[in-house]
Amino acid sequence: MLIRLILIICTLFIAGCQPKATQVIELTKEPSYHANLSAQGDLALLSTFEQGVQVWDLSSHALKYTWHHGEDQNTVIDTRFSPNKKYAVTLSKTSVALWQLDDGSSIGWWSLSAPGQTVAVADNGSLLVGLTNGSVMSLDTRNNKLIQFLGHTEKVNSVALSADGKKALSGGNDMQAILWHAQTGQPIHTWQFQSRVTKVALNQSGTLGFAGDSTNDARIWNNITGQELSKINIKRRQMNFSAARFVNEDKHLLTGTPAREVILWQRDTGKKIANWQVQLMKNTQNRGVVVYSVATGQAGQIMSLSSNGLVEAWPQTK
């Protein structure tokens, strides 16, 4: 009983020490399926239960566009901005759609050969779509050219694409993270894990890669040499990542988890620099909050967009 009381007190103490967000923007009160921040933290892409897919300008707190992804009821499960903010992509289990951000128009819509799981988009509008059958669609939307990557043997959980659309990184239930040429499907490096890979990320140039599995194994690589730069210093038995982005000129990795956490890591050592906690959902029985996306804002602040419908920002630790 005494041990349990001490644990409760310690948990409350840790939660109370978390710095509060200095800026909070509420985008929606309704449930959301997924959301994404632009790299500069000035745009938000939100898949809502009843209001379709919304694009928000966070600098003016204004709703720019509302999109409907083909079906009568919104079923978009993954969303992404291109690094140059020219395109946005939305993914449902049955189709993927590409959108123009300067005027909100639809560029194209493609049906999937198997249920979709994860998506990424490059500056030229090229797409990656990870499927539950273990394959990845690499789609050159300008030339309508499709390559099917078959390097995985089980469901693909996460994909990432370099800004120029040339390098692809994918991770799946087969416990592999694979770096490959998006235009040819030729593998470059393969990294093995002890459990399913749940999250991958690339920096914009494609020279750095990150992958994390469903336990506590998360690593950063030099994609040119294939050598490991660091292993993320996770001091507990399990940490899953729901968001990851290289920030601060690629010196740091910023991550989000399904447990309300936003964490900044040193790229070369894997050491934790600082961590923050997003707000709980209000007026609901569901007390869990998933961090969907993270970014550093134009003023250098740490930003998150979560399933609570909130964009939150904190000053970055000096």
PyMOL commands that set and color helices and strands:
alter all, ss='L'
color gray80, all
select helices_A, chain A and resi 2-17
alter helices_A, ss='H'
color red, helices_A
select strands_A, chain A and resi 23-26+32-37+43-48+53-57+62-67+78-81+87-91+95-100+106-111+116-121+127-131+136-140+145-149+156-161+167-172+176-181+187-192+197-202+208-213+218-222+228-231+243-247+252-256+261-266+272-277+291-296+302-306+310-314
alter strands_A, ss='S'
color yellow, strands_A
deselect
rebuild
show_as cartoon
